[in-house]
Amino acid sequence: MNNKNRRQFLKSTGAASAATMALNPGLFVHAQDTDPEPSKSPNSLMNAAVVGVKGRGGSHIDGMIGLDGVTVSHLCDIDSAQLERRGNEVEKKQGKKPQYVSDMRQLFDDASIDVVTVATPNHWHALAGVWAMQAGKDAYIEKPVCHNIAEGAALIAAAKKYGRMCQVGTQCRSSQAVRAAVDFIASGGIGEVKFARGLCYKRRKSIGALGDYEIPSQVDFNLWSGPAEFTDPRLTRKQFHYDWHWQRMYGNGDLGNQGPHQTDIARWGLGIDSHPNSIISYGGRLGYQAEQKNPDYVDAGDTANTEVSIYDYGDKCIVFETRGLSVDKSDDEELNRLFDSTKGNKIGVVFYGTEGYVVQRSYTHCVVFDKQMNVVKEFRGGGDHFGNFIDACRKRDSSLLHADAREGHLSAGVSHLGNISYYLGENNTASVAEIGEKLASVKSLDDNAGTLTRTVKHLEKNGVDLEKYPLSLGPQLAFDPEKEVFTNNDDANKLLSREYRDDFVCPSADKV
């Protein structure tokens, strides 16, 4: 089906339900093998379509409306109630109501749309971006830019092949505070820096018992599922929206939700421009039995709410810690001082230098300490990540992007690789002593035993009986950063991609 026939098809079926449409995603590949049509002039008006409008989609809408010369012309969502709600908000803010679409594929043949922003659940991120760029649109994609490693490689290839701008929603890349802190580290401000610790100490309550729940009547579950398996029972969590983050078929846990912000900053500050050489994770989905006062309670989530991942980059190292139980009154004395807090969430990055520390405390605030823990410098200020994207689109210069597809892929990859180790070791429960013995032989610039001890104390303070509900220990995985394959575990290689449903196949990098 060529472009003309595809347009006629969409026109003839425009009144039909998007759920009955069965466009072959491969059509976009063949239809766009030639260079896309010339972009509008730098000063022309631009139309933006926002895909996925509930959570982060609201920020996308506000980000686009706030830019000169940009109109939010289309909204796309599988939930008709959310479309109507957001559409009314857009009309009030920009004086013009956007068009509503339930199937994103209807957007890509519309020549009036210049850019597409993607704020869907994670399992849709990469395919939506690939389709958009194949159709000649520039794409802004929320983190993690992909649900797995292979999808990230496909986005890089698509951006290159079709000459499109692809910005990833790691907004700290545009933060004045973080940019200044990274420059400070690069200038030798805290001496030699080879190690960074990312933190997601962020309270996450149980999402409810595993069950068989009714899908909201206004939701097109076929389109929502998209690239993911069409499950049976269909919905196993109580809350349809957002809580998909904690089910691995759709989300990536907090290592892949909050984590890409901090792993991106950690890589950036350390000057790391590759995947790690080896990875190992330990953790579990723990504590909800005590929280519910039911020893047999099974939470609907299947991603870790406690997870420590160690990444070896040769002469540099990143450790990422996820804590989803209460993080008040922790025993992490050094971290308490660096974040100036003993209660509540700690989300950020600590860079350990030979002459001091740099701590990213928030998206707009970074603090420099000397070795005696005295504050010596602070950096503050936000940034306009959406504005940076549109600027690059207007100038047709991908070098202007603060967070292009490759940066997003490498940072999302940190999360995916850590989760792969955890998933493969999920049934390999181990005592604290056994984990400690294994970690003693793991190459790291962290105090592996110290981090394990702090993690165990945190769990015990939250009522976790580690004899009854032990931690899981993943395998130590060796990874080839260039070939993007594991060299010591065939089962791990199977998790670099996924099985796709017909009509929702994300092409591999060599077939975009």
N, C-alpha and C positions, 0 to 999 in steps of 0.2 A: 504494500500500500504506500503510494507516494504522498508527498505533502498535501497535494490538492485533494486526493481521494480521502486522506485522513481528515482534512477539514470538513469535507462533505459528510463524512461518516459522523463526526462529532455534531455537526449541525443537525443532521437528521435524527440523531438520538438525544439531542439536548434536553428534550422533555422527559426522557426516560430516567429512571432511578439510576444513580451512579453505581449502585450495587450490582446491576445487571450488565454493566459494561465490561467487556473482556478484551481490552486492547493488549496486544502482545508487546511487552517492553522492548523486545528486540527491534520493533519497527523504528524506534527512535534512533537506534544505532545506524541503520541503513539510510534513514531519511536525512541524517545529519553528517554523513561521511565527508561532505564538502565543507569548506569554511562557512561559518555562520554569516548571516547578513551583516553588513556594516552597522556599527553601533551609532546611536544618535550623537549629535554634536555635543561637546562638553557642556554647553550652556542650556541644553534642551531639558524639558521636564522629563521626569522618570516615573514610571509606574511600578509599584512593588506589590507582589503577592505574598501574603504570610500564610504558611502552611502549618497548622497546629496552633490554635488560638487561645487555649485555656491558660496554662501556667506561664512558661517563658514567652509564649506567644504574645502576651500582653506587653512585655518589654520590647519585643520586636516591633509591635505596632507603634508604641510610643517613640521608639528609636527612629523609625522611618518617618512618622508624622513630624517629628522635631527637626527634620532636615529641609533646608531650602530646596525647592524644586522637585521634591519627592512626594508622590501621592500614594496612599495605600488604596489601590484600585480593586484588589481582590482578597477575599479571605477564604481559606479552605480548611474544613474540618469534617470529621465523620460524625460529629455530635451537632445536630441541628440547633439544639438549645444554646450551645456555646457560640455558634455562628451568629445567631440573632442577638445575643447579649453583646458580643464584641462589635458587631456591625453597628449597633446603636451608639456605642461608645465612640467608634470611629467617626460616625456622622456628626456627633456633637463637637468633636475635636477639630475636624478638618472641613466641616460644612458640606461634605459629600459622602453619600453612602456607598460602601464598596459592594461589588458583586460577590455573591456567595457560590461556592463550589464545594461539593462533598468529595469528589474524586480528583486528586491532584493532577491526573493525566490530562484533564480538560484544560488545565492552565497552560501546559507546555506548547500547545498549538496556537495560542493567542498571541499574535504579533504585537499587541499593545503592551504586553508585560515585559519589562526590562530586567528586573531582578526578582529572585525568589528567595525568601528567607524561610528556614526550616526549623520549627520548634516542636516537632513531633516526638513521640517516644523514640528511644535510641535505636530500636530495630529498623526504623524507617529512615534514619538520617542519611546514610550513604546512598541508598537507591534513589531517594528524592533528589539528592544533589547531582547524581550522575544523570538522571533523566533531565533535570533542569539544564545542565550544561550541554547535553546532547541536543537539546532543543534551542540552543543559542542564548540561554539566560545566564546571567551571573548569579552566583549562589552564596548566601550566608547561611552557615549550618551550625547549629548548636553543638556544644561539646556533649559527650565525646563525638567526634566527627563521624565515627563509625562504630558498629556493634562488634566488629572483629577485625583482625589484622588484614585479611584479604580485601575487605571493603575499603580500608584506608588507602591501600595501594591503588585501587580502582579510581578513587577520587583524584589522586595525584595525576594519574594517566589521563583522566577525562579533562581536567583543567588544562593540561598541556595540549592535548589533541585538539580541543575546540577553542583554545585561546580565550578561556573564560576566567573571570576573577572568582576565586573561592576563598572566602574568609571563614574562619572557625571562631565560634563564640567563646574563646578564652579571653575574656574582656580585660584581664590584667595586662595583656600585651600593650594595651593603650593607656594604662594607668600611669599618670605622671610619677606617682610615688614609687611604683614598682620599676619603671624604666630608669628612674634616677638611682634606685638601690642597685639594680643590675650593673649600671655604669660604674657605680662606686666599687662594687666587688671587682669588676674587670680592671679598674685602675689600681688595684692592690690595696684598697682601703682597709681590709682586715687581713692582709697578708695573703698567704697561699690558701686556697679554698678547694678542697677535693671531696667534701662530704656535705650532703644536705638531707634534712629530715622533713618530710611532708606530713602534716597532721590533718585528720578529719575526726576530731573529738566532737561529735555532734549527736546529741540525743535523738534516738529514733525508737519510738514505742512500737510495740507489736502491731502488725497490720491486720490482726484478727486470725481466727482459726482457719486452717485449711478446710475448704468446703466446696460446695457447688452452688454458686450464687447466680441470680438473675441478671442478665445484661440489660442496662437501661434501654428502654423502648426506642429512644431517639438516636441510638448509636448503631452505625453500620459496622458490625463486628468483623465482617469479611474484609472490608477495607482497612479497618483498624489493625487487624492481624497482618495483612500485607505479606511481607517476606517470611514471617514466622509461621510455624506450624499451626494449623487450625485445630485447637485443642479440644479434647473431650474428657471431662466436662469443660465447657467453654470458658467459664470464669471461676477461678478457684480462690479469689480474694474478695473481701467485702466491698472495698472501695474501688470502683472501676478506674477512675483517674488517679494519676500520680503514683499509686502504690505498685504499679507495674515495675518501678525502679528496682524492687526487691525480688523480682522473679527473672531469672537469668535468660529466659527465652526472649524477653523484651528489654530488660535493663541490665545493668552491670554492677549493682550494689553501690555502696558509697565510694568504693575504690574507683569505680567508673562514672560516678555521678558528680560528687564534689571533687574527687581526686584529680581529674584532668586539669583543673585550675592550678592546683599546687604542684603536680608533677611537671606541668609546663614551666612554671616559674623555677622549679628546682633545676630542670635541664638548662633553661636559659641562663640562670646565674652561674651554673657550673661550666657553661660553654660546651655542653654535650649535644652532638648533632647526629646521634645514631641510636639504634636500639641497644639494650644491654647485652652482655655476653652470657650472663647466667641469671637465673631468677629462682627464688624459693619463697613460699608463703606458708604461714600457719595461722589458724584461727578457728572460727565456727560461728554458727548462729545460736547464740547462747543467752541465757538469762531470762527468757520470756516465760519459762516454766515457773521460776520463782516470782516473777512479776504477776503472773496470773494465779499464783498459789495453786497450781495444778501440775503435778509431776508428769502427767501424760499429755500436756498441752503441745500441740503442733502448730506453729505459726505458718501462715500461708506463704511467707517468703522463703526463698531457697538460695539467697546470696548471704555472704558472711556479714554479721554486724560487728564482729571483732576480727581484725585481720592485720597481720604484719607481713610486709613483703620487702625482701632485700634484693636490690638490683646491683650487679657488679658490672662496671663499665671499664674494667682494666685498672687504670690508675685513679678512677673516681667511683663514687658510690652514692646511691640514693636509697633511703629507707622510707617507706610510707606506712603510717599507722592509722588504722580505722578503729574507732570506738563508738558504738551506737548505744551503749547503756549509759546510765547517769555518769557524767564526768565531773561532778562536784567533788571538792575536797580530795583531789587526787594526790598521790604520793610523788608526783613528778616535780620535785623541788626546783630543779634547774628550769624546766619548762614553765613552772608557775612564775618564776622571776622574769623570764624572758618575755612572757605574755602579760605580766603584771596582773595575774588573775589566779584565784584558787577555785573559782566556781564557774559554771557554765561552759559553753562550747569554746574550744580552741581550734581554730581553722587557720592554717598558715604554713609557712616554711621557715626553717631555721638553717642558715648557712654557717658552718663551723670553719673559721679561719685560724691561721696560726697566731693572729694578733687580735682576734675578737669575733663577734657574731653579728650577722645581719638577720633580722627577724621580720618577715612579712606578717603583720598582725591582721590586716584586712586588705580589701582591694584598693584602699586609698591611703594606707598608713604603713610605713616600714621604719624600723628602729635599729640603730647601730649601737652595739655594746663593746666595751673593751673586755679584756680577759678577766677583769675583776667585777664584771657585771654592772659597770657604770654606763649610763646612757651618754653617748658622745655625739650623736647626730640623729636627726629624724627627717623623714621624707614624707610629704603629704601631697594629695591631689589625685583627682580622677582623670577620666579621659572619655573620648567619644569613639567607641569602637565601630559603631554603625557609620559614623561620619567618615572614618578612615576607609571603610569598605566602599562607600559611595564615591569618595574621592578617587580611589583606584579605578573604579568602574568608569568614571567620566574620562579619566586620563588614559585608560586602557594600558595601565602599567601595573603588573602584578608585583613588581618589586616594592611598591608602596604599601602593600598589605602588611599589617602588623602580625597577622596570624594566618598564613596561607595553609593550603591543604597538607603540605608536607610537615609543617610544624604541628598541626593538629593530629596528624597520623602518628607521629613519633610520641606525642604526649598521651594520646589515647592508648597507644600501644603499651605504655608502661602499665596501665590499668589492666588491659586484656591479658598481658603476659603474667602478671601477678595472679589474676583470677584463674588462669589456666592451671597454674601450679596448685592453687587451692582446690579447684574442682577435682583434679586428678587425685588429690590426697584426702578428699572429703571423708571417705570411709576408712582412712588410715588414722584412727585415733591413737593418741600417744600420751603418756604421762609427761608431766613437766620435766622430769629428769631425762626422759628419752629425747624430748625436743631439745633440751639444753645440750645433751651429748652430740646430737646432730649439728646444732648451730656452732659448736666449738670448731667444727671443721669447715664451716662455710666462710669463704673469703668475704670480708666486709670491712669498712672503715668505721663501723659503729661498734659499740659495746653490745654484742649480740646477747650475752647473758644478762646484762643490765636491762635491756629493752624487754626481754622475756619476763624478768622479775617484775618490772613495772606493770606489764600487761596482766600477769597473774594476780597481782595485788588489786588491780582495777576490777577484775572479774570477781574475786572473792568479796570485795566490798559491795558488790551488787548481788550477792547471794548465790553465786554460781558454785555448785558443788562439782569441782573438776574431776572427782573420782567417778561420779555418776554421769556427768556430761563433759567428757574430756575434750581437749583441743584436738583438731585435726592437723596433720603435718603433710604438706605437699612435697612432691619430689623436687630435687634441685635440677632445674632444666638448663641445658646448654643450648644457646641460640646463636645462629649465624645472622648477624645484623644485615648483611648485604643480600643474602638469598631469602631472608625472612622465613627460615625453617628451623625447627629444633633438630639437633644433631644426635640426641641421645634418647628420644622418646617418640615413638610412632603415634601413640595415643594422643600426645600433645599436638602433633601436627594436624590431627583430625579436627581440633578445636580452633584452628586458624581461620576457618570459614564455617559455613553452616549449610544445612539442607534448605533449599528455597522452594516455595510453592510456585506452581506454574503461574505465569503472568506477573510474578513479583520477584524475578531473578535478578540479583545484582551481578552484573558481568564482572569477570576477572579483569585485571589490569590490561592484559593483552587483547581483550575483546571489547573494550569500551568504544 
